[in-house]
Amino acid sequence: MALHWTSGLAVAVTAALAVSVLFPTGVAGHPLPPATGMLFPQFYQHTCPQLQEVVSAIVAKEHAKDPRMAASLVRLHFHDCFVQGCDASVLLDADGSGRFQTEKRSNPNRDSLRGYEVIDEIKAALEHACPHTVSCADIVAVAARDSTVLTGGPGWEVPLGRRDSLTASLSGSNNLIPAPNDTLPTITAKFHNQGLDIVDLVALSGAHTIGDSRCVSFRQRLYNQNNDGRPDPTLNPAYAAKLRGRCPKSGGDQILFALDPATQFRFDNQYYKNILAMNGLLNSDEVLLTQSHETMELVKSYAASNELFFDHFAKSMVKMGNISPLTGHSGEIRKICRRINHH
């Protein structure tokens, strides 16, 4: 189902229906596991059977309007899960009470995280279809999967049953999310902190096969990587020269560049081939090749096998989606994803 974004809404909606067929919300007669606080794909089988269909149709519609949206929705899930677990804390606006500060203003998220309106639209549709049933955290997880499939990537069954947080953490968002200029040991530590290993790190970095990055996130590689006034020696000089044409030494912070210019809107293993050619855009991309033998071998393996990359990416996305969920009676099911319910 490798769709190119230009194929438009008709194909996107067909793909959305295919997604809901591929990943049914439950199997007739399938015994549901006991409520142990574990997530499982059939969680809404009886309470909101139309969940998958509603999410995939809206994701497809928005993706057809804006081909960047798929990458934005995958990233939203990542930035949610790395702060307090996958609890939709990233969606909360400042509530005026001073009890918490919104994660939307953190360094990784400010002027860059997006897709909030798509989640709002899905939530409104689900509140209409099955009121007060589906959590915002689960919507984000399913939207990330659908976005991956729509751009030609792998599919997976999304374990469900997360609940929504009553709080957010600006400091957690600032400190726990890997940054583009972090060293590999720092990025590795931030993944280990979440129970994710080196394979997860390299596989999940492959999400950079789609989406954009801002000039401010890689500028130092073009001009002053090691505080010596020179470009990063691990960046292909021809690529660096091209990037300097649109990313100036100062100003232009928000100018967007494709993370994988070769196949910008297609989810594939081209990202790893780019890294092998020293065409990784971010420092955090290229260090996978240059700073560790173990990560280098994984980059080579994924560059050689799209199938292996897809298999590992899907497994790692499920693993990331399982980080510290609120279940049972913890948290709540928000009515509006941007604010906690009135208690």
C-alpha positions as semicolon CSV with decimal commas, in nm:
position;residue;x (nm);y (nm);z (nm)
1;M;0,000;0,000;0,000
2;A;0,281;0,239;-0,084
3;L;0,074;0,546;-0,164
4;H;0,221;0,863;-0,295
5;W;0,063;1,167;-0,133
6;T;-0,038;1,315;-0,467
7;S;-0,285;1,035;-0,531
8;G;-0,539;1,240;-0,342
9;L;-0,839;1,182;-0,124
10;A;-1,001;0,895;-0,313
11;V;-0,699;0,673;-0,270
12;A;-0,641;0,801;0,082
13;V;-0,995;0,708;0,187
14;T;-0,962;0,369;0,020
15;A;-0,641;0,324;0,215
16;A;-0,818;0,429;0,533
17;L;-1,083;0,163;0,478
18;A;-0,810;-0,089;0,407
19;V;-0,646;0,007;0,737
20;S;-0,969;-0,056;0,926
21;V;-1,008;-0,392;0,753
22;L;-0,646;-0,490;0,819
23;F;-0,677;-0,401;1,185
24;P;-1,027;-0,496;1,299
25;T;-1,125;-0,379;1,644
26;G;-1,190;-0,730;1,763
27;V;-1,242;-1,087;1,658
28;A;-1,583;-1,244;1,711
29;G;-1,574;-1,477;2,008
30;H;-1,222;-1,368;2,100
31;P;-1,199;-1,389;2,479
32;L;-1,088;-1,054;2,619
33;P;-0,799;-1,073;2,862
34;P;-0,873;-0,997;3,227
35;A;-0,842;-0,632;3,331
36;T;-0,483;-0,645;3,453
37;G;-0,392;-0,290;3,360
38;M;-0,248;-0,423;3,034
39;L;-0,335;-0,267;2,700
40;F;-0,492;-0,483;2,429
41;P;-0,613;-0,416;2,073
42;Q;-0,975;-0,522;2,137
43;F;-1,028;-0,278;2,427
44;Y;-1,309;-0,086;2,247
45;Q;-1,452;-0,391;2,065
46;H;-1,795;-0,354;2,232
47;T;-1,791;0,008;2,352
48;C;-1,674;0,180;2,032
49;P;-1,641;-0,065;1,742
50;Q;-1,619;0,223;1,490
51;L;-1,302;0,367;1,649
52;Q;-1,054;0,247;1,383
53;E;-1,277;0,353;1,095
54;V;-1,334;0,704;1,234
55;V;-0,965;0,767;1,305
56;S;-0,835;0,633;0,974
57;A;-1,091;0,828;0,767
58;I;-1,003;1,161;0,932
59;V;-0,627;1,095;0,920
60;A;-0,660;1,012;0,548
61;K;-0,863;1,329;0,481
62;E;-0,612;1,552;0,662
63;H;-0,313;1,377;0,503
64;A;-0,462;1,438;0,156
65;K;-0,487;1,811;0,240
66;D;-0,140;1,832;0,398
67;P;0,117;1,562;0,318
68;R;0,333;1,674;0,614
69;M;0,060;1,575;0,860
70;A;0,152;1,205;0,869
71;A;0,498;1,278;1,008
72;S;0,353;1,533;1,251
73;L;0,111;1,277;1,398
74;V;0,383;1,014;1,441
75;R;0,598;1,272;1,619
76;L;0,307;1,377;1,842
77;H;0,285;1,019;1,977
78;F;0,663;1,010;2,037
79;H;0,666;1,344;2,223
80;D;0,367;1,232;2,429
81;C;0,508;0,894;2,531
82;F;0,849;1,027;2,639
83;V;0,690;1,255;2,900
84;Q;0,488;1,084;3,178
85;G;0,416;0,792;2,944
86;C;0,156;0,778;2,664
87;D;-0,109;0,978;2,849
88;A;-0,200;1,266;2,612
89;S;-0,026;1,511;2,848
90;V;0,123;1,680;2,540
91;L;-0,226;1,786;2,427
92;L;-0,314;1,989;2,737
93;D;-0,323;2,368;2,703
94;A;-0,227;2,587;2,999
95;D;-0,535;2,571;3,223
96;G;-0,498;2,902;3,403
97;S;-0,489;2,733;3,745
98;G;-0,110;2,726;3,758
99;R;-0,122;2,356;3,856
100;F;0,095;2,267;3,558
101;Q;0,259;2,432;3,257
102;T;0,170;2,315;2,909
103;E;0,419;2,091;2,728
104;K;0,332;2,276;2,408
105;R;0,571;2,554;2,509
106;S;0,875;2,331;2,566
107;N;1,188;2,365;2,353
108;P;1,120;2,046;2,149
109;N;0,753;2,139;2,091
110;R;0,732;2,518;2,059
111;D;0,686;2,635;1,698
112;S;0,729;2,279;1,576
113;L;0,492;2,015;1,719
114;R;0,164;2,012;1,527
115;G;-0,143;1,802;1,451
116;Y;-0,340;1,908;1,761
117;E;-0,639;2,014;1,547
118;V;-0,651;1,673;1,377
119;I;-0,671;1,504;1,719
120;D;-0,948;1,754;1,816
121;E;-1,142;1,661;1,503
122;I;-1,108;1,287;1,568
123;K;-1,208;1,332;1,932
124;A;-1,520;1,531;1,837
125;A;-1,624;1,260;1,589
126;L;-1,570;0,986;1,850
127;E;-1,756;1,181;2,120
128;H;-2,046;1,187;1,876
129;A;-2,017;0,816;1,790
130;C;-1,941;0,679;2,138
131;P;-1,949;0,955;2,402
132;H;-1,697;0,957;2,687
133;T;-1,538;0,628;2,583
134;V;-1,216;0,668;2,383
135;S;-0,916;0,839;2,542
136;C;-0,713;1,108;2,370
137;A;-0,400;0,901;2,438
138;D;-0,543;0,609;2,239
139;I;-0,647;0,843;1,956
140;V;-0,287;0,969;1,928
141;A;-0,153;0,611;1,920
142;V;-0,394;0,497;1,647
143;A;-0,341;0,815;1,440
144;A;0,036;0,751;1,447
145;R;-0,015;0,397;1,314
146;D;-0,257;0,513;1,042
147;S;-0,015;0,789;0,936
148;T;0,262;0,532;0,895
149;V;0,044;0,303;0,682
150;L;-0,087;0,592;0,467
151;T;0,266;0,690;0,366
152;G;0,353;0,333;0,265
153;G;0,496;0,211;0,596
154;P;0,418;-0,096;0,803
155;G;0,097;-0,158;0,994
156;W;0,049;-0,304;1,340
157;E;-0,229;-0,374;1,585
158;V;-0,235;-0,092;1,838
159;P;-0,281;-0,207;2,198
160;L;-0,550;0,013;2,355
161;G;-0,689;0,107;2,694
162;R;-0,474;0,408;2,787
163;R;-0,638;0,681;2,991
164;D;-0,567;1,054;2,987
165;S;-0,349;1,239;3,237
166;L;-0,471;1,509;3,476
167;T;-0,144;1,698;3,442
168;A;0,146;1,782;3,210
169;S;0,518;1,835;3,259
170;L;0,699;2,121;3,087
171;S;1,028;2,025;3,255
172;G;0,985;1,662;3,148
173;S;0,924;1,773;2,791
174;N;1,236;1,993;2,800
175;N;1,461;1,728;2,954
176;L;1,344;1,382;2,846
177;I;1,289;1,412;2,470
178;P;1,603;1,345;2,261
179;A;1,731;1,661;2,091
180;P;1,883;1,684;1,741
181;N;2,217;1,798;1,882
182;D;2,240;1,542;2,162
183;T;2,536;1,302;2,156
184;L;2,461;0,936;2,093
185;P;2,525;0,842;2,461
186;T;2,272;1,108;2,568
187;I;2,011;0,989;2,316
188;T;2,074;0,628;2,422
189;A;2,028;0,722;2,789
190;K;1,700;0,902;2,710
191;F;1,572;0,589;2,533
192;H;1,691;0,357;2,811
193;N;1,513;0,584;3,058
194;Q;1,188;0,484;2,882
195;G;1,272;0,113;2,870
196;L;1,375;0,132;2,505
197;D;1,697;-0,023;2,375
198;I;1,946;0,043;2,094
199;V;1,736;-0,145;1,837
200;D;1,433;0,069;1,930
201;L;1,647;0,383;1,903
202;V;1,776;0,309;1,554
203;A;1,443;0,171;1,425
204;L;1,235;0,460;1,561
205;S;1,483;0,715;1,421
206;G;1,368;0,579;1,084
207;A;1,049;0,783;1,127
208;H;1,271;1,056;0,978
209;T;1,204;0,892;0,642
210;I;0,909;1,136;0,631
211;G;0,864;1,488;0,760
212;D;1,063;1,806;0,792
213;S;1,316;1,971;1,020
214;R;1,381;2,338;1,082
215;C;1,703;2,520;0,993
216;V;1,758;2,594;1,364
217;S;1,783;2,219;1,436
218;F;2,087;2,152;1,217
219;R;2,243;2,495;1,151
220;Q;2,553;2,424;1,361
221;R;2,642;2,131;1,128
222;L;2,666;2,375;0,838
223;Y;2,879;2,642;1,000
224;N;3,030;2,556;1,337
225;Q;2,989;2,193;1,443
226;N;3,284;2,162;1,682
227;N;3,315;2,529;1,780
228;D;3,592;2,566;1,521
229;G;3,400;2,771;1,266
230;R;3,387;2,476;1,028
231;P;3,110;2,249;0,901
232;D;3,054;1,901;1,037
233;P;3,310;1,669;0,873
234;T;3,056;1,385;0,883
235;L;2,816;1,581;0,658
236;N;2,855;1,533;0,282
237;P;3,011;1,866;0,165
238;A;2,791;1,885;-0,147
239;Y;2,478;1,838;0,066
240;A;2,607;2,093;0,319
241;A;2,660;2,350;0,044
242;K;2,305;2,296;-0,082
243;L;2,163;2,334;0,271
244;R;2,360;2,655;0,332
245;G;2,178;2,802;0,032
246;R;1,853;2,806;0,231
247;C;1,968;2,789;0,595
248;P;2,165;3,105;0,675
249;K;2,414;3,154;0,960
250;S;2,154;3,359;1,145
251;G;1,783;3,409;1,088
252;G;1,558;3,171;0,898
253;D;1,515;2,950;1,206
254;Q;1,176;2,819;1,095
255;I;1,265;2,737;0,733
256;L;1,172;2,373;0,665
257;F;1,389;2,105;0,507
258;A;1,294;1,746;0,423
259;L;1,458;1,494;0,656
260;D;1,470;1,252;0,361
261;P;1,473;1,462;0,043
262;A;1,503;1,150;-0,177
263;T;1,156;1,014;-0,087
264;Q;1,012;1,293;0,125
265;F;0,654;1,167;0,154
266;R;0,717;0,792;0,136
267;F;0,780;0,578;0,441
268;D;1,073;0,356;0,341
269;N;1,432;0,269;0,435
270;Q;1,585;0,549;0,226
271;Y;1,668;0,737;0,549
272;Y;1,932;0,475;0,633
273;K;2,078;0,484;0,282
274;N;2,108;0,863;0,321
275;I;2,299;0,818;0,648
276;L;2,542;0,574;0,484
277;A;2,609;0,840;0,217
278;M;2,671;1,103;0,492
279;N;2,344;1,270;0,393
280;G;2,174;1,249;0,732
281;L;2,023;1,592;0,802
282;L;2,040;1,605;1,181
283;N;2,341;1,537;1,398
284;S;2,123;1,278;1,579
285;D;2,075;1,098;1,246
286;E;2,439;1,086;1,137
287;V;2,578;0,983;1,480
288;L;2,397;0,650;1,434
289;L;2,667;0,573;1,178
290;T;2,970;0,749;1,326
291;Q;2,958;0,705;1,706
292;S;2,882;0,338;1,769
293;H;2,959;0,009;1,600
294;E;2,628;-0,139;1,720
295;T;2,413;0,140;1,577
296;M;2,621;0,142;1,257
297;E;2,545;-0,228;1,200
298;L;2,171;-0,163;1,248
299;V;2,182;0,130;1,003
300;K;2,348;-0,100;0,747
301;S;2,094;-0,378;0,810
302;Y;1,796;-0,145;0,762
303;A;1,952;0,015;0,454
304;A;1,987;-0,335;0,307
305;S;1,639;-0,458;0,403
306;N;1,320;-0,254;0,397
307;E;1,139;-0,561;0,532
308;L;1,363;-0,582;0,841
309;F;1,325;-0,208;0,905
310;F;0,944;-0,228;0,877
311;D;0,932;-0,527;1,113
312;H;1,151;-0,359;1,376
313;F;0,978;-0,021;1,340
314;A;0,633;-0,172;1,402
315;K;0,754;-0,368;1,707
316;S;0,931;-0,063;1,850
317;M;0,625;0,158;1,798
318;V;0,415;-0,090;2,000
319;K;0,685;-0,092;2,268
320;M;0,696;0,288;2,277
321;G;0,317;0,301;2,291
322;N;0,328;0,084;2,603
323;I;0,537;0,332;2,808
324;S;0,372;0,389;3,150
325;P;0,008;0,405;3,042
326;L;-0,262;0,516;3,286
327;T;-0,514;0,230;3,308
328;G;-0,807;0,114;3,517
329;H;-0,924;0,404;3,734
330;S;-0,610;0,618;3,694
331;G;-0,645;0,941;3,500
332;E;-0,967;1,002;3,308
333;I;-1,125;1,000;2,964
334;R;-1,112;1,365;2,859
335;K;-1,413;1,509;2,678
336;I;-1,191;1,764;2,504
337;C;-0,828;1,667;2,453
338;R;-0,694;2,015;2,530
339;R;-0,824;2,030;2,886
340;I;-0,894;1,810;3,183
341;N;-1,258;1,748;3,273
342;H;-1,414;1,957;3,551
343;H;-1,398;1,746;3,864
